[in-house]
Structure formats: C-alpha cells, structure tokens
Amino acid sequence: MLAWHVDRPGPMAGRPLHARRDPVPEPSADELLVRVLVCGVCRTDLHVTEGDLPVHRPGVTPGHEVVGEVVTSGSADFAAGDRVGIAWLRRTCGTCRYCLRGAENLCPDSRYTGWDEHGGYAEYAVVPAAYAHHLPGGYTDGELAPLLCAGIIGYRALERAELPVGGRLGVYGFGGSAHLAAQVAMARGAVVHVMTRSPEAGELALDLGVASVTGAGDPPPEPLDAAILFAPVGTLVPPALAALDRGGTLAIAGIHLSDIPSLDYQRHLFQERQVRSVTSNTREDARGFLAFAADHHLRVSTRPYPLDQADTALADLAADRVTGAAVLVV
C-alpha cells in the first residue's frame, strides 16, 4: 500500500514527509483493519511533521481524521463493510485516576493516532475497535473526515469555554476546527465574532452567519462572554483576554502554542477572567459531537487533494493557503 512517513521532522520546505510502499498492516485481535477512503489534514499533523511536537514514533504515518470501510473485524460493534471513523485518541489505560473519573483525555498512558501509531495518510490503517466511531448519515466521506478531530476538538473547546446560553463568543483563527465550532455555537443561540488575518476565512465566516469579522488581534465590536483561540499564536492570548467581559473564559484549543507574552493582571485576568487549555478529547466528547452533527447538519468546507499529494496539502496548510479543511482522497 502507499503510505506517507515523517522521516526527518522539520519545516515543510525541507520535505520531511516521504511516500513509500508498505505492507498492509495486520490488525491485533482487538483491532479493525480499515480501508482508508478519506483522511483529513489537521494542523496537529503539521506539528508532528515539522517537529513542533516531540517524536513519539520515528517514521510515523500522520493522519487522525480517517473515514474508512471496515475490512476485517473481531468486534461485535463493527462488521466488514461498515463505514467507520478513526480519531486522534487511540488508547488509554482505563485504570488510572483520570480514566476512572471520566477524564481519559488526561491519561498519562494515552496513545494517539498519527503520533504514537501509524495513521491515515495511507491506503489502509488499523484501530482498536473500542476507540473507533460510528458515523452520522447525511454527510459525504470528505465532509465527515474533519468532524473526527477539527469538529471534536472544537466541540470540547466550546465546552471548556463555558459559553452561557445566548452568549457572545469570540473565535480567534478560522480554519477547519473553528468553522465547525462556530456553527455549533450559533445553533445553540450564540452570537459569534471572528478574528482572523485571512480574508478568505473571513468571507467563509460571514457566509456561515457570524455577526462580525475583524483582524486577528483587533477588538471585537462588543465584550465577549467566552473566546476560543484556535490559531497556535501565543501573542493573541492578551488581546483575547482583554476582549472578555467580566467572568469570561478563554479556551486555548491547540496542542501547540507559541510563547505567550507577559500579561497585565488588571487588564487581562482581574474580575474573574480565566484562561483554560484543551487537552485531546474523551470518547464521550466524540460521541456527543457526532450525535450533534447527526441532528444539526453542519456545513463542512473542504479542499480535496489526492493521497499522493499529502506533502502539498500540508505545505499549503503551513502557508495558510487552505480555507476550511484539507482532505486527502484515497
């Protein structure tokens, strides 16, 4: 099968991603063998490829937004021919204090698709059946792929931001995850303001129905009850906190963030403003979001690339040439 590997992590200009022919993987007794149909291209894949995230498995195949077809299954929950989703969270221990209290996303022994184990930039992949996902109807394979990380993480970030019913939400950066989280928030009655440096992303945001679009570091037109930082840019943390109303919360959605400048306590944190990080997701988050997506049809903006152009797709993502979400079509 064709599969891409991160042989030498580094900037995309140095071509760190290479394609080669690999044997089709053999699933363990608790795993599914999946024929990949589409794999989303996530910014986390870029962080793994460029070395922003430490190497967990040398030569790993990236990709954790996988829509595929089950080839072989030893699980009663999936049969050959079923459409299945493979997401970022791949395994947890199930016995630590975090797992036992429902916070498996914080498990110290958690493992991740496309970082610890080979992912979906390939023609076939394997996944533990207990961490595979049934997918909602009403979407194409290409539309489903971004839901499996961009959608799930955006959903968890929205929960972490504690946006009140009918509240005012600020979204910083407007890519694959943000354009889905904004739709969830608006479906719940929120007013959404978008801060982005991309004119194309701003046009998409307005087309989706947000209340306003301004520059990445510009103040929104009204104080915010909550904000989510999707752009991995630490310099946006102070203006996002300054835009919060009293008691507001900023959730930082990315797995990687550049350095945060010093904060002014009175302007950025006083009056019970708070900042919270988002770490992976639980399977319950995934089920909750996919159920929401089944009940509320989300518009998913995608840009398709053939699998043999995965390096081009990541380079375009790195250069902010992708509006919405890039997907690899196998």
C-alpha positions, -999 to 999 in steps of 0.1 A, spaced: 0 0 0 10 36 -4 18 53 29 35 86 39 61 88 67 77 116 87 113 105 82 131 137 94 108 162 112 114 198 101 100 227 81 79 217 52 103 235 29 128 207 37 103 180 26 102 160 58 73 138 46 81 109 22 58 83 5 67 46 1 52 12 -4 44 -6 29 28 -40 36 -9 -38 45 -9 -37 84 -22 -68 102 -47 -60 130 -45 -74 165 -74 -93 180 -90 -61 194 -84 -40 162 -102 -33 130 -84 -33 96 -98 -3 77 -95 7 41 -90 44 41 -114 64 20 -106 99 31 -82 114 57 -84 149 69 -53 171 71 -51 186 106 -28 212 120 -16 187 145 -3 166 116 17 197 106 31 200 142 41 163 141 57 166 107 76 199 114 88 187 148 68 212 170 56 181 188 83 157 201 88 125 181 69 96 197 74 71 168 102 76 143 89 74 108 53 77 118 25 79 93 4 110 102 -34 114 99 -61 110 125 -93 122 108 -99 89 90 -131 78 73 -129 43 60 -145 9 54 -140 -20 78 -122 -49 60 -118 -73 89 -133 -71 124 -132 -92 156 -157 -68 173 -195 -73 176 -198 -35 172 -185 -34 136 -189 -56 106 -170 -58 73 -182 -31 50 -193 -7 78 -182 29 74 -160 38 104 -142 68 118 -107 68 133 -98 98 155 -69 112 175 -74 94 208 -63 58 202 -59 41 236 -59 48 273 -51 26 302 -86 26 316 -74 22 352 -57 54 363 -74 80 384 -81 102 353 -97 74 333 -118 63 363 -132 98 368 -141 102 332 -111 123 321 -94 97 299 -80 126 278 -56 132 307 -45 96 310 -6 95 313 -5 64 292 -28 77 264 -17 70 228 -26 89 197 -32 80 160 -6 95 137 18 103 166 23 71 186 9 47 160 6 49 122 -24 70 110 -44 76 79 -20 91 53 -21 56 38 -44 33 19 -51 11 50 -50 16 88 -58 -3 119 -76 10 150 -87 -5 183 -124 -13 179 -131 3 213 -118 37 200 -134 36 165 -165 56 158 -198 50 141 -205 79 118 -237 100 112 -255 99 79 -262 128 56 -225 136 50 -201 127 23 -169 109 33 -150 141 27 -173 161 49 -171 135 77 -133 135 79 -128 169 95 -155 161 121 -132 135 136 -107 159 150 -114 195 140 -151 190 149 -145 171 181 -118 194 195 -138 224 186 -168 209 205 -146 202 236 -131 237 234 -166 252 233 -175 232 264 -143 244 281 -151 280 273 -183 278 293 -202 299 269 -236 308 285 -268 302 266 -273 330 241 -238 344 249 -212 362 229 -183 341 216 -151 352 201 -132 329 177 -95 336 170 -84 319 138 -109 305 114 -98 272 99 -110 236 100 -119 234 136 -132 270 141 -156 269 112 -173 239 128 -173 251 164 -188 284 153 -217 266 138 -223 246 169 -223 278 190 -247 295 166 -270 265 166 -272 269 204 -282 306 200 -248 323 205 -236 355 188 -202 347 172 -174 372 164 -144 361 144 -109 375 145 -87 363 116 -59 375 94 -72 357 63 -97 375 40 -108 341 26 -115 327 61 -134 359 69 -156 355 39 -164 319 49 -172 331 84 -196 357 72 -212 332 48 -218 309 77 -236 336 95 -212 351 121 -220 385 135 -187 402 126 -152 396 113 -122 417 123 -84 414 121 -66 387 142 -56 410 170 -83 436 167 -110 440 194 -145 426 187 -174 450 185 -187 441 219 -173 424 251 -172 386 249 -186 361 274 -162 335 261 -135 331 235 -116 302 218 -81 306 205 -77 282 175 -46 298 160 -14 285 175 -2 321 182 6 330 218 7 367 210 -31 365 206 -37 355 242 -35 390 257 -60 406 232 -83 377 236 -83 381 273 -87 418 271 -118 413 249 -135 392 276 -163 407 297 -162 402 335 -162 365 343 -154 355 308 -133 324 298 -107 319 271 -101 283 259 -69 276 240 -78 247 216 -44 238 201 -20 211 212 9 235 204 12 273 211 40 298 206 51 317 236 26 339 254 37 375 262 35 388 297 0 396 310 -13 427 328 -33 414 357 -58 443 358 -65 442 320 -63 405 313 -72 385 344 -89 406 371 -127 405 375 -125 367 373 -115 363 337 -98 329 332 -78 310 306 -81 273 301 -63 248 279 -78 219 260 -61 186 260 -72 160 234 -108 147 240 -127 118 255 -147 93 236 -177 108 253 -168 141 236 -166 124 203 -200 107 207 -216 139 219 -203 159 189 -211 132 163 -247 130 177 -250 168 175 -237 166 139 -264 140 131 -292 162 145 -278 195 131 -264 193 97 -231 213 97 -216 229 66 -181 215 61 -158 234 39 -132 212 24 -104 213 -1 -96 178 -16 -61 165 -25 -52 131 -38 -33 109 -13 -1 111 -34 -1 149 -28 -2 148 10 30 168 12 15 195 -9 -16 196 13 5 200 45 26 227 28 -5 246 18 -18 243 54 15 256 67 13 286 44 -23 294 52 -34 286 17 -63 264 29 -97 278 36 -118 253 57 -103 219 59 -80 200 36 -87 163 30 -68 135 13 -89 114 -10 -77 78 -14 
